[in-house]
Amino acid sequence: MNQNVTLESQALTKTYFSTEPPTEVLRGIDLSVTAGEFLVIMGASGSGKSTLLYNISGMDRPTDGKVLLEGRELTSLTDAEMSNVRLTQMGFVFQQAHFLANLDVRDNILLPALKGAPKGNRAAAIARADALMERFGIAHIADHGITQVSGGQLQRASICRALAGEPSVLFADEPTGALNSSMSTEVMDTLTDVHRGGTTVVMVTHDPAVAARGDRVIYLSDGLLVDSRDAGPWQEEKAQQREDDLLAWLRNLGF
């Protein structure tokens, strides 16, 4: 494995045998994600993009093939070992911010970080969570209940929670799918800042304006990786041109 590759899949397949005939969702995906890259996964509905994210992040297990994180084969781990990897080396942001209603924003952010922190490092985890809330502009809502803040603030809190454990990779599945345009921009500005700080980001989206933030976009069709496009680092002043170029590429692929 190349030392610059953080995440890799080899001949990854996923088949659901509960249907007749069985449904092949992923059909031999080879993918390498470079350390510090912002990778975007796109494709039509049913193409397998979310399934790919779930399988390379260990939330689901592939039918065949391998997934490696920093050279360690994840597909051979037990459920308990994989759970620990997700807790200590991965961060997750979903379309809906899944928080516990009986905890305030700060405690929701802290909970997984404290669970994954080595003994004696709780103070460091708390300090990091507080610093993240300050960095992303939500320190003033730390003691608010989750029903007392906006959707954009909740997603920024989700990003803080995902980063609190200092993950190797941050996975995001349609992180702006439930937000209006201004909140979407707010969240993507936050993810862009995360990426510029050196975190590897792997994101699924159907929105070209969101996808334009990525360094590289891959396109899935019927469970196959059919094309890849390098765009380079995000530049705000070239946002519209990046989106237009990406749209033209997507249309050629039948998006």
C-alpha positions as a printed NumPy array, in Angstrom:
array([[  0.   ,   0.   ,   0.   ],
       [  1.297,   3.467,  -0.936],
       [  2.274,   5.344,   2.24 ],
       [  0.294,   8.383,   1.049],
       [ -2.921,   6.353,   0.784],
       [ -5.108,   6.566,   3.874],
       [ -8.062,   4.459,   2.716],
       [ -8.254,   1.771,   0.054],
       [-10.755,  -0.731,  -1.303],
       [ -9.794,  -3.7  ,  -3.456],
       [-12.324,  -5.53 ,  -5.667],
       [-15.094,  -4.512,  -3.258],
       [-18.46 ,  -6.155,  -3.849],
       [-21.785,  -5.979,  -2.042],
       [-24.66 ,  -8.302,  -2.879],
       [-28.001,  -8.536,  -1.096],
       [-29.256, -12.114,  -1.152],
       [-32.631, -11.273,   0.394],
       [-33.996, -10.501,  -3.078],
       [-34.673, -12.88 ,  -5.954],
       [-32.523, -12.685,  -7.938],
       [-29.83 , -11.337,  -5.583],
       [-29.099,  -7.617,  -5.968],
       [-25.52 ,  -6.649,  -6.825],
       [-25.064,  -3.126,  -5.453],
       [-21.256,  -2.887,  -5.689],
       [-19.409,  -4.801,  -8.385],
       [-15.671,  -4.785,  -7.824],
       [-14.751,  -1.285,  -6.659],
       [-11.04 ,  -0.41 ,  -6.564],
       [-10.516,   2.918,  -4.84 ],
       [ -7.631,   4.744,  -3.164],
       [ -8.049,   7.858,  -1.04 ],
       [ -4.925,   9.927,  -0.459],
       [ -4.141,  11.338,   2.968],
       [ -5.619,  14.833,   3.225],
       [ -7.821,  14.437,   0.144],
       [-11.417,  15.672,  -0.149],
       [-13.091,  12.908,  -2.176],
       [-16.681,  13.188,  -3.373],
       [-18.781,  10.176,  -4.427],
       [-21.582,  10.848,  -6.911],
       [-23.996,   8.845,  -9.037],
       [-27.645,   8.508,  -9.884],
       [-30.098,   7.199,  -7.303],
       [-29.446,   3.499,  -6.799],
       [-25.905,   3.641,  -8.183],
       [-24.387,   2.368,  -4.922],
       [-22.733,   5.558,  -3.646],
       [-24.04 ,   5.39 ,  -0.064],
       [-23.452,   1.64 ,   0.02 ],
       [-19.839,   2.269,  -0.973],
       [-19.422,   4.787,   1.85 ],
       [-20.969,   2.394,   4.387],
       [-18.684,  -0.448,   3.278],
       [-15.413,   1.473,   3.222],
       [-16.21 ,   2.979,   6.623],
       [-17.009,  -0.346,   8.263],
       [-20.65 ,   0.504,   8.973],
       [-21.504,  -2.43 ,   6.716],
       [-19.471,  -5.432,   5.617],
       [-18.793,  -6.16 ,   1.942],
       [-19.674,  -9.48 ,   0.379],
       [-16.152,  -9.786,  -1.023],
       [-12.996,  -7.741,  -1.424],
       [-10.881,  -5.792,   1.045],
       [-10.879,  -2.418,   2.789],
       [ -7.67 ,  -1.053,   4.299],
       [ -7.271,   1.952,   6.598],
       [ -3.678,   3.138,   6.919],
       [ -2.576,  -0.322,   5.785],
       [ -4.724,  -2.256,   8.27 ],
       [ -7.255,  -4.606,   6.728],
       [-10.655,  -3.713,   8.168],
       [-12.591,  -6.525,   6.534],
       [-10.845,  -9.112,   8.706],
       [-11.708,  -7.425,  12.019],
       [-14.297,  -8.646,  14.484],
       [-17.383,  -6.508,  15.088],
       [-15.921,  -5.273,  18.386],
       [-12.59 ,  -4.385,  16.76 ],
       [-14.347,  -2.594,  13.909],
       [-16.497,  -0.668,  16.377],
       [-13.342,   0.545,  18.105],
       [-11.819,   1.658,  14.773],
       [-14.949,   3.662,  13.969],
       [-14.864,   5.257,  17.405],
       [-11.159,   6.171,  17.438],
       [-10.118,   6.605,  13.779],
       [-13.263,   7.688,  11.925],
       [-15.776,  10.495,  12.146],
       [-19.289,  10.531,  10.677],
       [-21.695,  13.247,   9.549],
       [-25.088,  12.194,   8.202],
       [-27.984,  13.972,   6.489],
       [-29.829,  14.145,   9.802],
       [-27.951,  15.123,  12.952],
       [-28.564,  12.207,  15.326],
       [-28.301,  13.652,  18.832],
       [-29.609,  12.542,  22.218],
       [-32.536,  14.739,  23.236],
       [-31.698,  14.552,  26.95 ],
       [-28.213,  16.037,  26.458],
       [-27.23 ,  19.57 ,  25.505],
       [-25.147,  20.306,  22.403],
       [-21.797,  20.188,  24.218],
       [-22.48 ,  16.857,  25.907],
       [-23.644,  15.333,  22.609],
       [-20.35 ,  16.4  ,  21.04 ],
       [-18.333,  15.106,  23.983],
       [-19.971,  11.709,  24.429],
       [-18.154,   9.678,  21.717],
       [-14.874,  11.514,  22.339],
       [-14.931,  10.612,  26.026],
       [-15.884,   7.037,  25.233],
       [-12.942,   6.66 ,  22.87 ],
       [-10.392,   8.599,  24.932],
       [ -7.623,   6.598,  26.645],
       [ -7.734,   6.61 ,  30.416],
       [ -6.265,   9.819,  31.766],
       [ -6.954,  11.743,  28.539],
       [-10.489,  12.892,  29.306],
       [ -9.345,  16.459,  29.983],
       [ -7.664,  16.586,  26.57 ],
       [-10.849,  15.32 ,  24.889],
       [-12.933,  17.957,  26.668],
       [-10.484,  20.711,  25.713],
       [-10.513,  19.595,  22.075],
       [-14.32 ,  19.551,  21.928],
       [-14.495,  23.041,  23.429],
       [-11.87 ,  24.284,  20.957],
       [-13.813,  22.806,  18.022],
       [-17.041,  24.49 ,  19.125],
       [-15.169,  27.79 ,  19.343],
       [-13.49 ,  27.252,  15.971],
       [-16.752,  26.56 ,  14.169],
       [-18.781,  29.279,  15.835],
       [-21.118,  27.295,  18.082],
       [-19.543,  27.832,  21.523],
       [-22.421,  30.163,  22.397],
       [-24.975,  27.341,  21.962],
       [-23.001,  24.722,  23.911],
       [-25.552,  24.529,  26.714],
       [-28.61 ,  24.69 ,  24.437],
       [-30.931,  21.766,  23.904],
       [-30.903,  20.252,  20.427],
       [-34.377,  21.645,  19.675],
       [-33.202,  25.18 ,  20.468],
       [-30.709,  25.559,  17.585],
       [-30.893,  25.796,  13.799],
       [-30.306,  22.956,  11.349],
       [-27.044,  24.519,  10.225],
       [-25.839,  24.812,  13.822],
       [-26.761,  21.181,  14.448],
       [-24.751,  20.052,  11.429],
       [-21.769,  22.108,  12.587],
       [-22.176,  20.396,  15.957],
       [-22.207,  17.048,  14.113],
       [-18.908,  17.981,  12.473],
       [-17.447,  18.947,  15.862],
       [-18.604,  15.604,  17.276],
       [-17.044,  13.763,  14.321],
       [-13.711,  15.558,  14.802],
       [-13.558,  15.382,  18.595],
       [-11.861,  11.989,  18.502],
       [ -9.204,  13.191,  15.994],
       [-10.198,  10.759,  13.204],
       [ -8.021,   9.731,  10.271],
       [-11.014,  10.087,   7.941],
       [-14.239,  12.066,   8.159],
       [-17.157,  10.424,   6.294],
       [-20.153,  12.539,   5.284],
       [-23.339,  11.134,   3.747],
       [-25.477,  13.874,   2.142],
       [-24.527,  16.325,   4.933],
       [-26.533,  19.162,   3.333],
       [-29.474,  17.096,   2.081],
       [-31.907,  18.37 ,   4.731],
       [-30.745,  22.014,   4.691],
       [-31.722,  25.139,   2.79 ],
       [-29.155,  26.856,   0.554],
       [-27.766,  29.265,   3.147],
       [-27.399,  26.531,   5.782],
       [-25.874,  24.26 ,   3.131],
       [-23.219,  26.868,   2.369],
       [-22.576,  27.29 ,   6.096],
       [-21.983,  23.551,   6.536],
       [-19.835,  23.24 ,   3.418],
       [-17.701,  26.189,   4.553],
       [-17.144,  24.239,   7.763],
       [-16.217,  21.023,   5.934],
       [-13.887,  22.979,   3.651],
       [-12.185,  24.407,   6.734],
       [-11.877,  20.889,   8.18 ],
       [-10.252,  19.674,   4.979],
       [ -7.856,  22.619,   4.832],
       [ -6.801,  21.688,   8.353],
       [ -5.48 ,  18.38 ,   6.968],
       [ -8.367,  15.981,   7.616],
       [ -9.212,  13.441,   4.912],
       [-12.866,  13.811,   3.894],
       [-14.991,  11.303,   1.962],
       [-18.442,  12.637,   1.1  ],
       [-21.515,  11.367,  -0.75 ],
       [-23.765,  13.982,  -2.347],
       [-26.236,  14.397,  -5.209],
       [-25.734,  18.179,  -5.314],
       [-23.181,  19.485,  -7.878],
       [-22.742,  22.765,  -5.958],
       [-21.739,  20.748,  -2.887],
       [-19.626,  18.295,  -4.895],
       [-17.672,  21.183,  -6.444],
       [-15.942,  21.612,  -3.062],
       [-14.057,  18.341,  -3.503],
       [-10.519,  17.833,  -4.784],
       [-11.711,  14.8  ,  -6.729],
       [-15.122,  13.47 ,  -7.748],
       [-15.757,   9.837,  -8.628],
       [-18.889,   8.674, -10.426],
       [-20.68 ,   5.38 ,  -9.832],
       [-23.154,   3.733, -12.181],
       [-24.843,   0.39 , -11.486],
       [-22.309,  -0.477,  -8.809],
       [-19.249,   0.304, -10.938],
       [-16.77 ,   3.164, -10.686],
       [-17.02 ,   4.529, -14.23 ],
       [-15.082,   7.806, -14.104],
       [-13.065,  10.148, -11.912],
       [-12.42 ,  13.875, -12.154],
       [ -9.643,  15.866, -10.457],
       [-10.5  ,  19.483,  -9.704],
       [ -7.715,  20.503,  -7.34 ],
       [ -8.079,  22.586,  -4.167],
       [-11.247,  24.634,  -3.615],
       [-11.057,  28.302,  -4.581],
       [-14.005,  30.483,  -3.569],
       [-13.432,  32.955,  -6.385],
       [-13.758,  30.138,  -8.938],
       [-16.815,  28.513,  -7.356],
       [-19.222,  29.064, -10.259],
       [-16.707,  27.911, -12.869],
       [-15.954,  24.761, -10.853],
       [-19.658,  23.984, -10.569],
       [-20.27 ,  24.617, -14.289],
       [-17.345,  22.388, -15.295],
       [-18.5  ,  19.656, -12.939],
       [-22.072,  19.839, -14.288],
       [-20.824,  19.47 , -17.859],
       [-18.812,  16.395, -16.847],
       [-21.768,  14.898, -15.001],
       [-24.121,  15.428, -17.943],
       [-21.724,  13.576, -20.23 ],
       [-22.015,  10.661, -17.801],
       [-25.824,  10.75 , -17.917],
       [-26.382,  12.368, -14.515]])
